[in-house]
């Protein structure tokens, strides 16, 4: 076997995320590697230098846009950040593109519109990948003989179907007067079948978004296609402090369900 050791390097690195339609253009003038699709496909990484500092570039996004994560040694973080912001200022001056800082509330809003799952909110050790709608993360291993913790449970769910699954709902209100906060109950055809786990307002879609796990009828397993058909046939509302708030079921992500923006495919008006 391998002589492996574990080291906690949490404090040794930080991450700077550069996201949006101009992210590749902004970073291409700073790093010493190509950032085109052939050189760094989605979900791959490359080592590079930026402003003389070594770092690792990952082509990933948690906001649904073309983007890159810069994994930087902590000692280099300030210099790398300042170089990125200077390039952002130059881009703003030359093309009128705003390159502002964004925080976790922005990330929460955009990831909710994209259907990206949040650990601790949408996911826990009580939920399986199939229930959470991210079964693709386990399928590759299930197609091999590799043993792993929970394999038998996933194989059983794949064969029998699901008794519960995560759904996305949007409130039908054009301008919600009050936000959702979580733990509101989810109703289908007048029957309570789950509760809200996470919620955010989508500023691009203009919708209040909610995610929660709902039960299959009578708690019996259903195959994914049949489960979705049953979900789609119902009328939905979220009960918020005894107020019924009509809602719409979204089986695909609220924004850019075809994932074109992640691929760097934007409508012409974005660059106008």
C-alpha positions in Angstrom: 0.0 0.0 0.0 0.9 3.7 0.0 2.7 5.4 2.9 0.3 8.3 3.1 0.0 11.1 5.7 -2.6 13.9 6.3 -1.6 17.5 7.0 -4.1 20.3 7.9 -3.2 23.0 5.4 -6.3 25.1 5.9 -4.4 28.2 7.0 -1.8 27.8 4.2 -4.0 28.7 1.3 -6.8 31.0 0.3 -9.1 31.1 -2.7 -9.9 34.1 -5.0 -12.8 33.4 -7.4 -13.1 35.4 -10.6 -16.5 34.9 -12.3 -18.4 36.3 -15.2 -18.4 36.7 -18.9 -15.1 38.7 -18.8 -13.3 36.4 -16.3 -11.2 34.7 -19.0 -10.3 38.0 -20.7 -9.3 39.5 -17.3 -7.1 36.7 -16.2 -5.6 35.8 -19.5 -3.4 38.9 -19.3 -2.2 38.0 -15.8 -1.4 34.3 -15.9 1.4 32.5 -17.8 -0.9 29.8 -19.2 -3.7 29.7 -21.8 -7.2 29.7 -20.4 -9.1 28.6 -23.5 -11.4 25.6 -23.5 -8.7 23.2 -24.9 -6.0 24.2 -22.3 -8.3 24.1 -19.3 -11.6 22.4 -19.8 -14.4 22.7 -17.2 -13.6 21.0 -13.9 -9.9 20.8 -14.5 -6.9 22.7 -13.0 -3.5 24.0 -14.0 -0.6 25.4 -12.1 0.4 28.9 -13.1 2.1 32.1 -12.1 0.3 35.4 -11.5 2.2 38.6 -10.7 5.2 36.3 -10.0 3.4 34.1 -7.5 2.7 30.4 -7.9 -0.9 29.3 -7.7 -3.4 26.8 -9.0 -6.2 27.7 -11.4 -9.4 25.7 -11.3 -12.0 26.2 -13.9 -15.1 26.0 -11.6 -18.1 28.0 -10.7 -20.6 28.1 -7.9 -22.5 31.0 -9.4 -23.3 29.6 -12.9 -21.0 31.7 -14.9 -17.8 31.2 -16.9 -15.2 31.5 -14.1 -12.0 30.4 -12.5 -10.8 29.8 -8.9 -7.3 30.9 -7.9 -6.0 28.8 -5.1 -3.2 30.9 -3.7 -0.6 30.4 -0.9 -1.8 32.7 1.9 1.4 34.7 1.8 0.7 35.6 -1.8 -3.0 36.3 -1.5 -2.8 40.1 -1.1 -0.5 40.6 -4.0 -2.5 38.3 -6.3 -5.8 40.0 -5.2 -4.4 43.5 -5.9 -3.1 42.4 -9.3 -6.6 41.0 -10.2 -8.3 44.2 -9.0 -5.9 46.4 -11.0 -6.6 44.3 -14.1 -10.3 44.8 -13.3 -9.9 48.5 -13.1 -8.1 48.5 -16.5 -10.9 46.5 -18.0 -13.5 48.9 -16.5 -11.6 51.9 -18.0 -11.2 50.3 -21.4 -14.6 48.6 -21.8 -16.8 50.0 -19.1 -17.0 46.6 -17.4 -17.6 46.7 -13.7 -15.4 44.3 -11.7 -16.6 44.6 -8.1 -16.1 42.5 -5.1 -19.0 40.1 -4.3 -19.8 38.4 -1.0 -21.6 35.2 0.1 -25.1 36.7 -0.2 -24.4 37.1 -3.9 -23.1 33.6 -4.1 -26.2 32.3 -2.3 -28.6 34.0 -4.6 -26.9 33.0 -7.8 -26.3 29.4 -6.8 -29.9 29.0 -5.8 -30.9 30.2 -9.3 -28.6 27.5 -10.7 -29.7 24.7 -8.5 -26.3 24.2 -6.9 -26.5 22.4 -3.6 -25.3 23.8 -0.3 -23.7 21.5 2.2 -25.4 21.9 5.6 -28.6 23.4 4.0 -29.6 21.2 1.0 -27.2 18.4 1.9 -26.4 16.5 5.0 -25.2 13.0 6.0 -28.9 12.0 6.1 -29.4 12.7 2.4 -28.1 10.6 -0.5 -26.9 12.0 -3.9 -29.9 10.5 -5.7 -32.3 12.2 -3.2 -30.5 15.5 -3.7 -30.7 15.3 -7.5 -26.9 14.9 -7.9 -26.7 11.2 -8.5 -24.1 11.8 -11.3 -21.5 12.4 -8.6 -21.8 8.7 -7.6 -22.6 7.0 -10.9 -19.0 6.8 -12.0 -18.0 4.8 -9.0 -21.2 2.7 -9.1 -20.2 1.6 -12.6 -17.0 0.1 -11.2 -16.3 -2.6 -8.6 -14.8 -0.1 -6.2 -16.1 -0.6 -2.7 -17.1 2.6 -0.7 -19.2 3.4 2.3 -22.8 3.6 1.4 -22.5 1.8 -1.9 -25.2 -0.8 -1.0 -27.7 1.9 -0.1 -27.2 3.7 -3.3 -27.4 0.5 -5.4 -30.7 -0.2 -3.6 -32.1 3.3 -4.3 -31.0 3.0 -7.9 -32.8 -0.3 -8.3 -36.0 0.5 -6.3 -36.4 4.2 -6.6 -36.7 7.1 -4.1 -39.1 7.7 -1.2 -38.1 11.4 -1.0 -36.3 13.9 -3.1 -35.2 17.5 -3.2 -37.4 19.9 -5.2 -37.2 23.6 -6.2 -40.1 25.9 -5.9 -40.5 29.6 -6.8 -43.2 31.8 -5.3 -45.7 33.0 -7.8 -45.6 36.5 -6.3 -44.1 39.1 -8.6 -42.6 41.2 -5.7 -42.7 39.2 -2.5 -43.4 41.5 0.4 -41.7 39.1 2.9 -38.9 36.6 2.3 -38.9 33.0 3.2 -36.5 32.0 6.0 -36.6 28.2 5.9 -38.6 25.5 7.7 -41.8 26.6 6.0 -44.0 23.7 5.0 -44.4 22.5 1.4 -47.8 21.5 0.1 -48.9 19.5 -3.0 -52.6 19.4 -3.7 -53.5 20.4 -0.2 -51.3 17.8 1.5 -48.1 18.7 3.4 -45.3 16.5 2.1 -42.1 18.3 3.2 -40.5 21.5 4.4 -38.2 24.2 3.1 -34.5 23.5 3.8 -32.9 26.6 2.1 -34.1 29.7 0.4 -32.8 32.8 -1.4 -34.0 35.6 -3.6 -32.9 35.3 -7.2 -32.0 38.8 -8.4 -31.6 37.7 -12.1 -34.9 35.9 -12.2 -36.7 38.1 -9.8 -38.0 35.1 -7.9 -38.1 33.9 -4.3 -36.6 30.4 -4.5 -37.0 27.6 -2.0 -35.5 24.1 -1.8 -36.8 21.3 0.3 -37.2 17.5 0.5 -40.7 16.1 -0.2 -42.0 12.6 0.3 -43.3 10.2 -2.3 -47.0 9.2 -2.0 -47.5 6.8 0.9 -43.7 6.8 1.3 -43.3 4.1 -1.4 -40.3 4.1 -3.7 -40.7 5.7 -7.1 -38.4 5.7 -10.1 -37.1 9.1 -11.1 -39.3 9.6 -14.2 -42.5 8.5 -12.4 -41.6 10.7 -9.4 -41.1 13.7 -11.6 -44.4 13.1 -13.4 -46.2 12.8 -10.0 -44.6 16.1 -8.9 -45.4 17.9 -12.1 -49.1 16.9 -11.9 -49.7 18.6 -8.6 -50.6 22.1 -7.5 -48.1 23.7 -5.0 -48.0 26.2 -2.3 -45.7 27.0 0.6 -47.3 27.6 4.0 -45.6 30.5 5.7 -47.0 31.2 9.2 -50.4 30.0 8.2 -50.4 32.0 4.9 -50.6 30.0 1.7 -48.2 31.3 -0.9 -48.8 29.7 -4.3 -45.7 28.3 -5.9 -44.3 26.8 -9.1 -42.3 23.6 -9.3 -39.0 23.9 -11.2 -37.6 20.6 -12.3 -34.7 22.4 -14.0 -32.6 25.3 -12.7 -34.4 28.6 -12.5 -31.7 30.4 -14.6 -29.8 29.1 -17.6 -30.9 25.5 -17.4 -28.8 24.6 -20.5 -25.6 25.8 -18.7 -24.5 27.9 -21.7 -23.0 30.5 -19.5 -20.7 28.1 -17.7 -19.4 27.1 -21.1 -18.7 30.7 -21.9 -21.6 30.9 -24.4 -23.3 34.3 -23.8 -25.9 36.2 -25.8 -24.4 39.1 -27.8 -26.0 41.8 -25.6 -23.9 40.7 -22.7 -20.8 42.1 -24.5 -22.6 45.1 -26.0 
